[in-house]
Amino acid sequence: MARVPYETAYPDIEFLPSSRNWWAWLKGSPAECIHLDHHANWLATLLPDTLYLRGKRVVRREPARPEVVLCRDCLTNTLLSELAEYPGRVVAFEPDPEVVTQYFFVETPDFNAAGLTPEVAAAIDKRLAEEPGRCVRCSRGATWLWFSRAEVGSLDEIDRIAAAPGERLCSQHGARRLCDAFTEIPEANLFYMNLPYGEAGAYVWI
């Protein structure tokens, strides 16, 4: 499988040399940003182009960028540029900092294979089909619908997914809102996060 070199995929991130040496390569360990050498209370494993469907890794963008482990600042800096450039529609749910272990994007055709129930998938599909309107922060065209935990506490709250107003945002302010949510979490260990692909989908957490 073709993969993008670290320096090309993450030009602004400095990695720990010990996570890029032959022993790390032999073990198959992902590269870690240099800040994790001293600050490891907030980290996230980013697999930008990989989705898990029925328990199996599926590459959703070729060539795939390599898996990395990042501190919060390196993660949010990466997300701000990547998410702002995504042109598709996004429904995003604010994660619960007490229990979140994964935060990932699923395109609408993959909802079922990714484990979303038909009822949840239908509710999200309905929201994605709505007139997007304008960003509440800058009046540009909205592509994101952000649900705070106060509006939708979990994916079990199907009625709230269908009816809550949410916050309509452009891609730039949607990216910022997600990164702000991560910044408000004092400690975290996200075992898996990816980046958007396809034309429309949802950022969900477990």
C-alpha positions in Angstrom: 0.0 0.0 0.0 1.4 3.4 -1.0 2.0 5.8 1.8 3.0 9.5 2.0 6.3 10.3 3.7 5.9 11.8 7.2 7.7 15.0 6.0 5.2 15.5 3.2 2.1 14.5 5.2 3.0 16.6 8.3 5.4 19.3 7.2 4.8 21.4 10.3 5.2 18.7 12.9 8.5 17.7 14.6 8.7 14.1 15.6 10.6 12.4 18.4 13.7 10.8 16.8 13.2 7.7 19.0 9.8 7.2 17.3 11.4 7.3 13.9 14.4 5.0 14.4 14.9 1.5 13.1 13.5 -0.1 16.4 10.3 1.9 16.1 10.0 0.9 12.5 10.7 -2.8 13.4 7.9 -2.7 16.0 5.5 -0.9 13.6 5.0 1.9 16.1 3.6 5.2 14.8 5.7 8.4 15.0 5.1 10.7 17.9 5.3 14.4 18.0 8.2 15.8 20.0 6.0 17.3 22.7 4.9 13.9 23.9 8.4 13.4 25.4 7.4 15.7 28.3 3.7 16.2 28.0 1.7 13.0 27.6 -1.5 13.9 29.5 -3.3 14.7 26.1 -2.6 12.6 23.1 -4.5 11.4 20.0 -3.7 8.7 17.4 -4.5 10.2 14.0 -5.1 7.9 11.0 -6.0 10.6 8.5 -7.2 8.4 5.7 -8.4 5.2 7.4 -11.8 4.1 8.5 -12.8 1.0 10.5 -15.7 -0.8 8.9 -16.9 -4.0 10.6 -13.7 -4.1 12.6 -11.4 -3.9 9.5 -9.2 -1.0 8.4 -10.3 0.5 5.1 -8.3 3.2 3.4 -10.5 6.0 2.1 -7.8 8.1 0.4 -4.8 7.0 -1.7 -2.0 7.3 -1.1 -2.7 7.0 2.7 -0.9 9.3 5.1 0.8 7.5 7.9 -0.5 7.0 11.4 0.9 9.4 14.0 0.4 10.2 17.7 0.1 13.9 18.5 -0.3 16.2 21.4 -3.3 18.4 21.5 -1.6 21.5 20.0 -0.2 19.5 17.1 -3.5 17.8 16.5 -5.6 21.0 16.5 -3.1 22.7 14.3 -3.4 19.9 11.8 -7.2 19.8 12.1 -7.6 23.5 11.5 -6.0 23.4 8.1 -7.4 20.1 7.0 -11.0 20.6 8.1 -11.2 24.1 6.8 -10.4 22.8 3.3 -13.0 20.0 3.3 -15.8 21.2 1.0 -18.4 18.6 2.0 -21.3 18.7 4.6 -20.6 17.7 8.2 -22.8 16.9 11.1 -20.5 16.9 14.2 -21.2 15.9 17.8 -19.3 17.4 20.7 -17.6 14.5 22.6 -18.1 13.8 26.3 -14.6 14.4 27.8 -15.3 11.9 30.6 -15.7 8.8 28.3 -14.5 9.6 24.8 -11.9 7.3 23.4 -12.5 7.7 19.6 -13.6 10.6 17.5 -14.1 9.8 13.8 -15.7 10.8 10.5 -18.0 8.5 8.6 -19.4 9.3 5.1 -23.1 8.6 4.7 -22.7 5.4 2.6 -20.5 3.9 5.3 -23.0 4.6 8.2 -24.2 1.0 8.5 -20.8 -0.7 8.1 -19.3 1.7 10.7 -21.9 0.6 13.3 -24.5 3.4 13.3 -28.0 2.1 13.8 -30.5 2.7 11.0 -32.4 5.1 13.2 -29.3 7.2 13.9 -28.3 7.1 10.3 -31.7 8.2 9.1 -31.7 11.1 11.6 -28.3 12.3 10.5 -29.1 11.9 6.8 -32.2 14.1 7.3 -30.1 16.9 8.9 -27.5 16.6 6.1 -30.3 17.1 3.5 -31.5 20.3 5.1 -30.9 23.7 3.5 -27.5 24.5 5.0 -28.1 28.3 5.5 -25.4 30.7 6.6 -22.6 30.5 9.1 -23.7 32.1 12.4 -20.2 33.6 12.9 -19.3 35.0 9.5 -22.4 34.7 7.2 -20.5 32.5 4.6 -22.3 29.4 3.4 -22.6 26.9 6.2 -21.3 23.3 5.6 -21.2 22.2 9.3 -24.0 21.5 11.8 -22.4 21.3 15.2 -24.3 19.8 18.2 -23.1 20.6 21.7 -23.5 18.0 24.4 -26.3 20.1 25.9 -28.2 19.6 22.7 -27.3 16.0 21.9 -25.6 14.1 24.7 -25.2 10.8 22.8 -26.2 9.1 19.6 -29.0 7.4 21.5 -30.9 10.6 21.6 -32.4 10.2 18.1 -35.2 12.7 18.7 -32.7 15.4 19.6 -30.5 14.6 16.5 -33.6 15.1 14.4 -34.9 18.3 16.1 -32.1 20.2 17.9 -31.2 23.5 16.1 -27.4 22.9 16.3 -25.0 25.6 15.3 -24.6 26.2 11.5 -21.0 27.0 10.6 -18.7 27.4 7.6 -15.8 24.9 7.2 -13.4 27.3 8.9 -15.5 28.0 11.9 -16.6 24.4 12.1 -12.9 23.4 12.3 -12.4 26.0 15.0 -15.4 24.9 17.0 -14.2 21.3 17.0 -10.7 22.3 18.1 -12.1 24.6 20.8 -14.0 21.5 22.1 -10.8 19.6 22.3 -9.0 22.5 24.0 -11.7 22.5 26.7 -10.8 18.8 27.6 -7.9 18.9 30.1 -6.8 15.3 29.6 -7.5 12.8 26.9 -6.2 9.7 25.2 -7.9 9.3 21.8 -7.1 5.9 20.4 -8.4 6.8 17.0 -9.3 9.8 14.9 -9.5 10.3 11.1 -10.2 13.2 8.7 -13.2 13.8 6.5 -13.5 12.1 3.1 -16.3 11.8 0.4 -19.1 14.3 0.0 -20.9 14.4 3.4 -21.0 12.6 6.7 -20.7 12.9 10.4 -18.1 13.2 13.2 -19.2 10.9 16.0 -17.6 9.7 19.2 -17.5 6.6 21.3 
